[in-house]
Amino acid sequence: MCIAAPAEIVGIEDNVATVDFGGVRQQAKLDLVGDIEIGRHVLVHSGYAIEVLSPEQAKESLAAWDELLKVLDEEDN
């Protein structure tokens, strides 16, 4: 199973974006996507941005991740 996580692009240098996963930042290669700019959200898998999200898709995806993290946190407690 493969999981891609939503992240916001906070910087771009050459063909690599700095993306923010709710406070955790990492680099993501942009070879597989177009129409990118700072502030857009992308799905990131294995160090690559694999899809650019519309604002609506980003909102839905981030809400789903928040719910998943909440459930996992409840299981740990």
PyMOL Python script that loads the backbone (N, CA, C, O; Angstrom):
from pymol import cmd

cmd.read_pdbstr("""\
ATOM      1  N   MET A   1       0.840  -1.168   0.000  1.00  0.00           N
ATOM      2  CA  MET A   1       0.000   0.000   0.000  1.00  0.00           C
ATOM      3  C   MET A   1       0.892   1.239   0.000  1.00  0.00           C
ATOM      4  O   MET A   1       1.897   1.295   0.708  1.00  0.00           O
ATOM      5  N   CYS A   2       0.516   2.213  -0.790  1.00  0.00           N
ATOM      6  CA  CYS A   2       1.246   3.475  -0.863  1.00  0.00           C
ATOM      7  C   CYS A   2       0.370   4.580  -0.289  1.00  0.00           C
ATOM      8  O   CYS A   2      -0.836   4.628  -0.531  1.00  0.00           O
ATOM      9  N   ILE A   3       0.993   5.453   0.466  1.00  0.00           N
ATOM     10  CA  ILE A   3       0.264   6.578   1.040  1.00  0.00           C
ATOM     11  C   ILE A   3       0.973   7.861   0.653  1.00  0.00           C
ATOM     12  O   ILE A   3       2.186   7.990   0.815  1.00  0.00           O
ATOM     13  N   ALA A   4       0.204   8.808   0.140  1.00  0.00           N
ATOM     14  CA  ALA A   4       0.736  10.133  -0.168  1.00  0.00           C
ATOM     15  C   ALA A   4       0.118  11.104   0.822  1.00  0.00           C
ATOM     16  O   ALA A   4      -1.074  11.028   1.119  1.00  0.00           O
ATOM     17  N   ALA A   5       0.929  12.010   1.326  1.00  0.00           N
ATOM     18  CA  ALA A   5       0.463  12.974   2.322  1.00  0.00           C
ATOM     19  C   ALA A   5       0.368  14.365   1.712  1.00  0.00           C
ATOM     20  O   ALA A   5       1.206  14.744   0.894  1.00  0.00           O
ATOM     21  N   PRO A   6      -0.652  15.133   2.107  1.00  0.00           N
ATOM     22  CA  PRO A   6      -0.780  16.498   1.602  1.00  0.00           C
ATOM     23  C   PRO A   6       0.198  17.428   2.305  1.00  0.00           C
ATOM     24  O   PRO A   6       0.426  17.314   3.509  1.00  0.00           O
ATOM     25  N   ALA A   7       0.769  18.343   1.541  1.00  0.00           N
ATOM     26  CA  ALA A   7       1.703  19.315   2.100  1.00  0.00           C
ATOM     27  C   ALA A   7       1.590  20.617   1.324  1.00  0.00           C
ATOM     28  O   ALA A   7       1.234  20.626   0.145  1.00  0.00           O
ATOM     29  N   GLU A   8       1.897  21.711   2.000  1.00  0.00           N
ATOM     30  CA  GLU A   8       1.878  23.025   1.370  1.00  0.00           C
ATOM     31  C   GLU A   8       3.273  23.385   0.878  1.00  0.00           C
ATOM     32  O   GLU A   8       4.255  23.200   1.597  1.00  0.00           O
ATOM     33  N   ILE A   9       3.361  23.891  -0.328  1.00  0.00           N
ATOM     34  CA  ILE A   9       4.641  24.348  -0.862  1.00  0.00           C
ATOM     35  C   ILE A   9       4.979  25.685  -0.215  1.00  0.00           C
ATOM     36  O   ILE A   9       4.223  26.650  -0.323  1.00  0.00           O
ATOM     37  N   VAL A  10       6.132  25.730   0.461  1.00  0.00           N
ATOM     38  CA  VAL A  10       6.548  26.969   1.128  1.00  0.00           C
ATOM     39  C   VAL A  10       7.799  27.575   0.498  1.00  0.00           C
ATOM     40  O   VAL A  10       8.204  28.680   0.859  1.00  0.00           O
ATOM     41  N   GLY A  11       8.404  26.862  -0.431  1.00  0.00           N
ATOM     42  CA  GLY A  11       9.573  27.375  -1.134  1.00  0.00           C
ATOM     43  C   GLY A  11       9.875  26.520  -2.341  1.00  0.00           C
ATOM     44  O   GLY A  11       9.574  25.327  -2.360  1.00  0.00           O
ATOM     45  N   ILE A  12      10.467  27.128  -3.344  1.00  0.00           N
ATOM     46  CA  ILE A  12      10.841  26.401  -4.559  1.00  0.00           C
ATOM     47  C   ILE A  12      12.221  26.875  -4.988  1.00  0.00           C
ATOM     48  O   ILE A  12      12.474  28.075  -5.099  1.00  0.00           O
ATOM     49  N   GLU A  13      13.103  25.924  -5.226  1.00  0.00           N
ATOM     50  CA  GLU A  13      14.424  26.233  -5.748  1.00  0.00           C
ATOM     51  C   GLU A  13      14.747  25.203  -6.821  1.00  0.00           C
ATOM     52  O   GLU A  13      14.758  23.999  -6.561  1.00  0.00           O
ATOM     53  N   ASP A  14      15.008  25.689  -8.021  1.00  0.00           N
ATOM     54  CA  ASP A  14      15.194  24.819  -9.179  1.00  0.00           C
ATOM     55  C   ASP A  14      13.947  23.951  -9.325  1.00  0.00           C
ATOM     56  O   ASP A  14      12.850  24.485  -9.487  1.00  0.00           O
ATOM     57  N   ASN A  15      14.086  22.650  -9.271  1.00  0.00           N
ATOM     58  CA  ASN A  15      12.941  21.754  -9.435  1.00  0.00           C
ATOM     59  C   ASN A  15      12.637  21.002  -8.144  1.00  0.00           C
ATOM     60  O   ASN A  15      12.143  19.875  -8.169  1.00  0.00           O
ATOM     61  N   VAL A  16      12.943  21.649  -7.002  1.00  0.00           N
ATOM     62  CA  VAL A  16      12.705  21.037  -5.703  1.00  0.00           C
ATOM     63  C   VAL A  16      11.931  22.019  -4.826  1.00  0.00           C
ATOM     64  O   VAL A  16      12.292  23.191  -4.717  1.00  0.00           O
ATOM     65  N   ALA A  17      10.871  21.525  -4.209  1.00  0.00           N
ATOM     66  CA  ALA A  17      10.072  22.355  -3.315  1.00  0.00           C
ATOM     67  C   ALA A  17      10.381  22.012  -1.868  1.00  0.00           C
ATOM     68  O   ALA A  17      10.665  20.862  -1.533  1.00  0.00           O
ATOM     69  N   THR A  18      10.322  23.018  -1.027  1.00  0.00           N
ATOM     70  CA  THR A  18      10.264  22.785   0.404  1.00  0.00           C
ATOM     71  C   THR A  18       8.786  22.737   0.728  1.00  0.00           C
ATOM     72  O   THR A  18       8.050  23.683   0.447  1.00  0.00           O
ATOM     73  N   VAL A  19       8.350  21.629   1.323  1.00  0.00           N
ATOM     74  CA  VAL A  19       6.938  21.450   1.638  1.00  0.00           C
ATOM     75  C   VAL A  19       6.757  21.328   3.144  1.00  0.00           C
ATOM     76  O   VAL A  19       7.648  20.867   3.858  1.00  0.00           O
ATOM     77  N   ASP A  20       5.595  21.747   3.609  1.00  0.00           N
ATOM     78  CA  ASP A  20       5.277  21.763   5.031  1.00  0.00           C
ATOM     79  C   ASP A  20       4.121  20.811   5.308  1.00  0.00           C
ATOM     80  O   ASP A  20       3.023  20.958   4.771  1.00  0.00           O
ATOM     81  N   PHE A  21       4.399  19.835   6.157  1.00  0.00           N
ATOM     82  CA  PHE A  21       3.388  18.875   6.605  1.00  0.00           C
ATOM     83  C   PHE A  21       2.950  19.281   8.019  1.00  0.00           C
ATOM     84  O   PHE A  21       3.276  18.583   8.979  1.00  0.00           O
ATOM     85  N   GLY A  22       2.235  20.368   8.162  1.00  0.00           N
ATOM     86  CA  GLY A  22       1.765  20.781   9.477  1.00  0.00           C
ATOM     87  C   GLY A  22       2.877  21.084  10.464  1.00  0.00           C
ATOM     88  O   GLY A  22       2.768  20.743  11.642  1.00  0.00           O
ATOM     89  N   GLY A  23       3.939  21.713  10.004  1.00  0.00           N
ATOM     90  CA  GLY A  23       5.045  22.079  10.871  1.00  0.00           C
ATOM     91  C   GLY A  23       6.317  21.291  10.627  1.00  0.00           C
ATOM     92  O   GLY A  23       7.390  21.691  11.079  1.00  0.00           O
ATOM     93  N   VAL A  24       6.213  20.198   9.932  1.00  0.00           N
ATOM     94  CA  VAL A  24       7.387  19.398   9.567  1.00  0.00           C
ATOM     95  C   VAL A  24       7.692  19.691   8.104  1.00  0.00           C
ATOM     96  O   VAL A  24       6.841  19.532   7.228  1.00  0.00           O
ATOM     97  N   ARG A  25       8.926  20.122   7.860  1.00  0.00           N
ATOM     98  CA  ARG A  25       9.299  20.480   6.488  1.00  0.00           C
ATOM     99  C   ARG A  25      10.282  19.474   5.904  1.00  0.00           C
ATOM    100  O   ARG A  25      11.131  18.924   6.606  1.00  0.00           O
ATOM    101  N   GLN A  26      10.143  19.250   4.604  1.00  0.00           N
ATOM    102  CA  GLN A  26      11.083  18.402   3.888  1.00  0.00           C
ATOM    103  C   GLN A  26      11.118  18.831   2.435  1.00  0.00           C
ATOM    104  O   GLN A  26      10.334  19.677   2.006  1.00  0.00           O
ATOM    105  N   GLN A  27      12.020  18.250   1.692  1.00  0.00           N
ATOM    106  CA  GLN A  27      12.164  18.548   0.274  1.00  0.00           C
ATOM    107  C   GLN A  27      11.340  17.552  -0.540  1.00  0.00           C
ATOM    108  O   GLN A  27      11.230  16.381  -0.178  1.00  0.00           O
ATOM    109  N   ALA A  28      10.767  18.028  -1.634  1.00  0.00           N
ATOM    110  CA  ALA A  28      10.019  17.170  -2.549  1.00  0.00           C
ATOM    111  C   ALA A  28      10.382  17.560  -3.975  1.00  0.00           C
ATOM    112  O   ALA A  28      10.318  18.734  -4.341  1.00  0.00           O
ATOM    113  N   LYS A  29      10.756  16.588  -4.762  1.00  0.00           N
ATOM    114  CA  LYS A  29      11.071  16.839  -6.167  1.00  0.00           C
ATOM    115  C   LYS A  29       9.784  17.129  -6.930  1.00  0.00           C
ATOM    116  O   LYS A  29       8.727  16.582  -6.618  1.00  0.00           O
ATOM    117  N   LEU A  30       9.888  17.990  -7.927  1.00  0.00           N
ATOM    118  CA  LEU A  30       8.728  18.447  -8.681  1.00  0.00           C
ATOM    119  C   LEU A  30       8.680  17.896 -10.099  1.00  0.00           C
ATOM    120  O   LEU A  30       7.944  18.418 -10.937  1.00  0.00           O
ATOM    121  N   ASP A  31       9.444  16.862 -10.380  1.00  0.00           N
ATOM    122  CA  ASP A  31       9.539  16.305 -11.730  1.00  0.00           C
ATOM    123  C   ASP A  31       8.203  15.811 -12.287  1.00  0.00           C
ATOM    124  O   ASP A  31       8.020  15.778 -13.504  1.00  0.00           O
ATOM    125  N   LEU A  32       7.277  15.431 -11.422  1.00  0.00           N
ATOM    126  CA  LEU A  32       6.049  14.779 -11.870  1.00  0.00           C
ATOM    127  C   LEU A  32       4.836  15.698 -11.931  1.00  0.00           C
ATOM    128  O   LEU A  32       3.748  15.260 -12.304  1.00  0.00           O
ATOM    129  N   VAL A  33       5.010  16.975 -11.566  1.00  0.00           N
ATOM    130  CA  VAL A  33       3.862  17.885 -11.538  1.00  0.00           C
ATOM    131  C   VAL A  33       4.184  19.191 -12.251  1.00  0.00           C
ATOM    132  O   VAL A  33       5.346  19.545 -12.449  1.00  0.00           O
ATOM    133  N   GLY A  34       3.147  19.879 -12.621  1.00  0.00           N
ATOM    134  CA  GLY A  34       3.267  21.207 -13.211  1.00  0.00           C
ATOM    135  C   GLY A  34       2.329  22.142 -12.480  1.00  0.00           C
ATOM    136  O   GLY A  34       1.684  21.743 -11.510  1.00  0.00           O
ATOM    137  N   ASP A  35       2.246  23.380 -12.933  1.00  0.00           N
ATOM    138  CA  ASP A  35       1.347  24.369 -12.347  1.00  0.00           C
ATOM    139  C   ASP A  35       1.553  24.497 -10.840  1.00  0.00           C
ATOM    140  O   ASP A  35       0.608  24.409 -10.055  1.00  0.00           O
ATOM    141  N   ILE A  36       2.806  24.704 -10.459  1.00  0.00           N
ATOM    142  CA  ILE A  36       3.128  24.797  -9.039  1.00  0.00           C
ATOM    143  C   ILE A  36       3.519  26.223  -8.685  1.00  0.00           C
ATOM    144  O   ILE A  36       4.064  26.961  -9.506  1.00  0.00           O
ATOM    145  N   GLU A  37       3.234  26.587  -7.464  1.00  0.00           N
ATOM    146  CA  GLU A  37       3.653  27.875  -6.931  1.00  0.00           C
ATOM    147  C   GLU A  37       3.568  27.803  -5.417  1.00  0.00           C
ATOM    148  O   GLU A  37       2.871  26.959  -4.854  1.00  0.00           O
ATOM    149  N   ILE A  38       4.283  28.694  -4.780  1.00  0.00           N
ATOM    150  CA  ILE A  38       4.263  28.746  -3.322  1.00  0.00           C
ATOM    151  C   ILE A  38       2.831  28.979  -2.854  1.00  0.00           C
ATOM    152  O   ILE A  38       2.107  29.810  -3.402  1.00  0.00           O
ATOM    153  N   GLY A  39       2.444  28.227  -1.832  1.00  0.00           N
ATOM    154  CA  GLY A  39       1.088  28.324  -1.288  1.00  0.00           C
ATOM    155  C   GLY A  39       0.158  27.235  -1.763  1.00  0.00           C
ATOM    156  O   GLY A  39      -0.867  26.977  -1.132  1.00  0.00           O
ATOM    157  N   ARG A  40       0.500  26.581  -2.880  1.00  0.00           N
ATOM    158  CA  ARG A  40      -0.324  25.464  -3.371  1.00  0.00           C
ATOM    159  C   ARG A  40      -0.053  24.230  -2.532  1.00  0.00           C
ATOM    160  O   ARG A  40       0.997  24.120  -1.898  1.00  0.00           O
ATOM    161  N   HIS A  41      -0.990  23.310  -2.527  1.00  0.00           N
ATOM    162  CA  HIS A  41      -0.825  22.038  -1.833  1.00  0.00           C
ATOM    163  C   HIS A  41      -0.584  20.931  -2.848  1.00  0.00           C
ATOM    164  O   HIS A  41      -1.147  20.936  -3.943  1.00  0.00           O
ATOM    165  N   VAL A  42       0.255  19.991  -2.467  1.00  0.00           N
ATOM    166  CA  VAL A  42       0.567  18.834  -3.301  1.00  0.00           C
ATOM    167  C   VAL A  42       0.483  17.575  -2.458  1.00  0.00           C
ATOM    168  O   VAL A  42       0.604  17.627  -1.234  1.00  0.00           O
ATOM    169  N   LEU A  43       0.278  16.452  -3.114  1.00  0.00           N
ATOM    170  CA  LEU A  43       0.417  15.159  -2.458  1.00  0.00           C
ATOM    171  C   LEU A  43       1.857  14.721  -2.645  1.00  0.00           C
ATOM    172  O   LEU A  43       2.384  14.777  -3.756  1.00  0.00           O
ATOM    173  N   VAL A  44       2.500  14.284  -1.564  1.00  0.00           N
ATOM    174  CA  VAL A  44       3.903  13.887  -1.604  1.00  0.00           C
ATOM    175  C   VAL A  44       4.020  12.419  -1.236  1.00  0.00           C
ATOM    176  O   VAL A  44       3.455  11.960  -0.244  1.00  0.00           O
ATOM    177  N   HIS A  45       4.769  11.692  -2.060  1.00  0.00           N
ATOM    178  CA  HIS A  45       5.041  10.272  -1.816  1.00  0.00           C
ATOM    179  C   HIS A  45       6.498  10.004  -2.176  1.00  0.00           C
ATOM    180  O   HIS A  45       6.943  10.323  -3.278  1.00  0.00           O
ATOM    181  N   SER A  46       7.224   9.424  -1.254  1.00  0.00           N
ATOM    182  CA  SER A  46       8.625   9.026  -1.481  1.00  0.00           C
ATOM    183  C   SER A  46       9.485  10.169  -2.010  1.00  0.00           C
ATOM    184  O   SER A  46      10.334   9.964  -2.877  1.00  0.00           O
ATOM    185  N   GLY A  47       9.262  11.372  -1.486  1.00  0.00           N
ATOM    186  CA  GLY A  47      10.104  12.494  -1.861  1.00  0.00           C
ATOM    187  C   GLY A  47       9.730  13.189  -3.157  1.00  0.00           C
ATOM    188  O   GLY A  47      10.454  14.070  -3.622  1.00  0.00           O
ATOM    189  N   TYR A  48       8.609  12.801  -3.744  1.00  0.00           N
ATOM    190  CA  TYR A  48       8.135  13.421  -4.980  1.00  0.00           C
ATOM    191  C   TYR A  48       6.738  13.989  -4.784  1.00  0.00           C
ATOM    192  O   TYR A  48       5.881  13.345  -4.179  1.00  0.00           O
ATOM    193  N   ALA A  49       6.507  15.196  -5.295  1.00  0.00           N
ATOM    194  CA  ALA A  49       5.153  15.713  -5.402  1.00  0.00           C
ATOM    195  C   ALA A  49       4.517  14.963  -6.569  1.00  0.00           C
ATOM    196  O   ALA A  49       5.023  15.001  -7.691  1.00  0.00           O
ATOM    197  N   ILE A  50       3.409  14.284  -6.297  1.00  0.00           N
ATOM    198  CA  ILE A  50       2.806  13.455  -7.347  1.00  0.00           C
ATOM    199  C   ILE A  50       1.497  14.024  -7.878  1.00  0.00           C
ATOM    200  O   ILE A  50       0.998  13.571  -8.908  1.00  0.00           O
ATOM    201  N   GLU A  51       0.934  15.016  -7.183  1.00  0.00           N
ATOM    202  CA  GLU A  51      -0.307  15.626  -7.651  1.00  0.00           C
ATOM    203  C   GLU A  51      -0.450  17.001  -7.025  1.00  0.00           C
ATOM    204  O   GLU A  51      -0.177  17.186  -5.839  1.00  0.00           O
ATOM    205  N   VAL A  52      -0.882  17.967  -7.831  1.00  0.00           N
ATOM    206  CA  VAL A  52      -1.204  19.299  -7.326  1.00  0.00           C
ATOM    207  C   VAL A  52      -2.682  19.297  -6.966  1.00  0.00           C
ATOM    208  O   VAL A  52      -3.523  18.886  -7.766  1.00  0.00           O
ATOM    209  N   LEU A  53      -2.995  19.758  -5.762  1.00  0.00           N
ATOM    210  CA  LEU A  53      -4.372  19.745  -5.287  1.00  0.00           C
ATOM    211  C   LEU A  53      -5.041  21.096  -5.504  1.00  0.00           C
ATOM    212  O   LEU A  53      -4.407  22.143  -5.379  1.00  0.00           O
ATOM    213  N   SER A  54      -6.323  21.059  -5.831  1.00  0.00           N
ATOM    214  CA  SER A  54      -7.109  22.295  -5.856  1.00  0.00           C
ATOM    215  C   SER A  54      -7.316  22.714  -4.396  1.00  0.00           C
ATOM    216  O   SER A  54      -7.128  21.899  -3.493  1.00  0.00           O
ATOM    217  N   PRO A  55      -7.695  23.954  -4.158  1.00  0.00           N
ATOM    218  CA  PRO A  55      -7.950  24.368  -2.774  1.00  0.00           C
ATOM    219  C   PRO A  55      -8.989  23.473  -2.069  1.00  0.00           C
ATOM    220  O   PRO A  55      -8.849  23.172  -0.884  1.00  0.00           O
ATOM    221  N   GLU A  56     -10.013  23.061  -2.795  1.00  0.00           N
ATOM    222  CA  GLU A  56     -11.039  22.194  -2.212  1.00  0.00           C
ATOM    223  C   GLU A  56     -10.473  20.812  -1.879  1.00  0.00           C
ATOM    224  O   GLU A  56     -10.734  20.266  -0.807  1.00  0.00           O
ATOM    225  N   GLN A  57      -9.698  20.256  -2.805  1.00  0.00           N
ATOM    226  CA  GLN A  57      -9.074  18.952  -2.555  1.00  0.00           C
ATOM    227  C   GLN A  57      -8.117  19.025  -1.373  1.00  0.00           C
ATOM    228  O   GLN A  57      -8.064  18.105  -0.557  1.00  0.00           O
ATOM    229  N   ALA A  58      -7.365  20.113  -1.278  1.00  0.00           N
ATOM    230  CA  ALA A  58      -6.422  20.272  -0.173  1.00  0.00           C
ATOM    231  C   ALA A  58      -7.171  20.308   1.152  1.00  0.00           C
ATOM    232  O   ALA A  58      -6.768  19.651   2.112  1.00  0.00           O
ATOM    233  N   LYS A  59      -8.252  21.069   1.210  1.00  0.00           N
ATOM    234  CA  LYS A  59      -9.035  21.170   2.440  1.00  0.00           C
ATOM    235  C   LYS A  59      -9.569  19.799   2.859  1.00  0.00           C
ATOM    236  O   LYS A  59      -9.483  19.430   4.030  1.00  0.00           O
ATOM    237  N   GLU A  60     -10.119  19.049   1.907  1.00  0.00           N
ATOM    238  CA  GLU A  60     -10.650  17.716   2.204  1.00  0.00           C
ATOM    239  C   GLU A  60      -9.547  16.754   2.644  1.00  0.00           C
ATOM    240  O   GLU A  60      -9.716  16.001   3.603  1.00  0.00           O
ATOM    241  N   SER A  61      -8.439  16.785   1.949  1.00  0.00           N
ATOM    242  CA  SER A  61      -7.330  15.884   2.261  1.00  0.00           C
ATOM    243  C   SER A  61      -6.740  16.188   3.636  1.00  0.00           C
ATOM    244  O   SER A  61      -6.463  15.271   4.409  1.00  0.00           O
ATOM    245  N   LEU A  62      -6.547  17.470   3.943  1.00  0.00           N
ATOM    246  CA  LEU A  62      -6.012  17.851   5.250  1.00  0.00           C
ATOM    247  C   LEU A  62      -6.974  17.468   6.368  1.00  0.00           C
ATOM    248  O   LEU A  62      -6.539  17.031   7.433  1.00  0.00           O
ATOM    249  N   ALA A  63      -8.271  17.627   6.139  1.00  0.00           N
ATOM    250  CA  ALA A  63      -9.271  17.235   7.146  1.00  0.00           C
ATOM    251  C   ALA A  63      -9.237  15.730   7.379  1.00  0.00           C
ATOM    252  O   ALA A  63      -9.340  15.280   8.520  1.00  0.00           O
ATOM    253  N   ALA A  64      -9.094  14.948   6.316  1.00  0.00           N
ATOM    254  CA  ALA A  64      -9.021  13.494   6.453  1.00  0.00           C
ATOM    255  C   ALA A  64      -7.778  13.085   7.240  1.00  0.00           C
ATOM    256  O   ALA A  64      -7.849  12.199   8.091  1.00  0.00           O
ATOM    257  N   TRP A  65      -6.638  13.724   6.962  1.00  0.00           N
ATOM    258  CA  TRP A  65      -5.410  13.419   7.714  1.00  0.00           C
ATOM    259  C   TRP A  65      -5.555  13.793   9.180  1.00  0.00           C
ATOM    260  O   TRP A  65      -5.109  13.053  10.057  1.00  0.00           O
ATOM    261  N   ASP A  66      -6.180  14.942   9.455  1.00  0.00           N
ATOM    262  CA  ASP A  66      -6.406  15.346  10.850  1.00  0.00           C
ATOM    263  C   ASP A  66      -7.251  14.309  11.585  1.00  0.00           C
ATOM    264  O   ASP A  66      -6.962  13.962  12.730  1.00  0.00           O
ATOM    265  N   GLU A  67      -8.289  13.820  10.925  1.00  0.00           N
ATOM    266  CA  GLU A  67      -9.148  12.803  11.533  1.00  0.00           C
ATOM    267  C   GLU A  67      -8.376  11.509  11.786  1.00  0.00           C
ATOM    268  O   GLU A  67      -8.515  10.901  12.847  1.00  0.00           O
ATOM    269  N   LEU A  68      -7.575  11.093  10.826  1.00  0.00           N
ATOM    270  CA  LEU A  68      -6.771   9.883  10.990  1.00  0.00           C
ATOM    271  C   LEU A  68      -5.805  10.028  12.165  1.00  0.00           C
ATOM    272  O   LEU A  68      -5.689   9.120  12.987  1.00  0.00           O
ATOM    273  N   LEU A  69      -5.123  11.148  12.246  1.00  0.00           N
ATOM    274  CA  LEU A  69      -4.180  11.370  13.346  1.00  0.00           C
ATOM    275  C   LEU A  69      -4.890  11.398  14.692  1.00  0.00           C
ATOM    276  O   LEU A  69      -4.352  10.923  15.691  1.00  0.00           O
ATOM    277  N   LYS A  70      -6.095  11.953  14.719  1.00  0.00           N
ATOM    278  CA  LYS A  70      -6.883  11.987  15.956  1.00  0.00           C
ATOM    279  C   LYS A  70      -7.239  10.573  16.393  1.00  0.00           C
ATOM    280  O   LYS A  70      -7.110  10.248  17.573  1.00  0.00           O
ATOM    281  N   VAL A  71      -7.679   9.734  15.476  1.00  0.00           N
ATOM    282  CA  VAL A  71      -8.025   8.348  15.786  1.00  0.00           C
ATOM    283  C   VAL A  71      -6.804   7.584  16.268  1.00  0.00           C
ATOM    284  O   VAL A  71      -6.885   6.844  17.248  1.00  0.00           O
ATOM    285  N   LEU A  72      -5.675   7.754  15.593  1.00  0.00           N
ATOM    286  CA  LEU A  72      -4.461   7.056  16.002  1.00  0.00           C
ATOM    287  C   LEU A  72      -3.996   7.504  17.388  1.00  0.00           C
ATOM    288  O   LEU A  72      -3.514   6.691  18.176  1.00  0.00           O
ATOM    289  N   ASP A  73      -4.141   8.790  17.680  1.00  0.00           N
ATOM    290  CA  ASP A  73      -3.759   9.310  18.993  1.00  0.00           C
ATOM    291  C   ASP A  73      -4.659   8.720  20.078  1.00  0.00           C
ATOM    292  O   ASP A  73      -4.180   8.384  21.162  1.00  0.00           O
ATOM    293  N   GLU A  74      -5.957   8.591  19.798  1.00  0.00           N
ATOM    294  CA  GLU A  74      -6.884   8.010  20.764  1.00  0.00           C
ATOM    295  C   GLU A  74      -6.559   6.538  21.033  1.00  0.00           C
ATOM    296  O   GLU A  74      -6.704   6.058  22.158  1.00  0.00           O
ATOM    297  N   GLU A  75      -6.121   5.832  19.993  1.00  0.00           N
ATOM    298  CA  GLU A  75      -5.746   4.420  20.160  1.00  0.00           C
ATOM    299  C   GLU A  75      -4.528   4.267  21.045  1.00  0.00           C
ATOM    300  O   GLU A  75      -4.408   3.287  21.779  1.00  0.00           O
ATOM    301  N   ASP A  76      -3.614   5.239  20.980  1.00  0.00           N
ATOM    302  CA  ASP A  76      -2.386   5.177  21.785  1.00  0.00           C
ATOM    303  C   ASP A  76      -2.661   5.479  23.259  1.00  0.00           C
ATOM    304  O   ASP A  76      -1.873   5.101  24.126  1.00  0.00           O
ATOM    305  N   ASN A  77      -3.770   6.157  23.544  1.00  0.00           N
ATOM    306  CA  ASN A  77      -4.070   6.533  24.932  1.00  0.00           C
ATOM    307  C   ASN A  77      -5.051   5.610  25.548  1.00  0.00           C
ATOM    308  O   ASN A  77      -5.414   5.782  26.711  1.00  0.00           O
TER     309      ASN A  77
END
""", "prot")
cmd.dss("prot")
cmd.show_as("cartoon", "prot")
cmd.util.cbc("prot")
cmd.orient("prot")
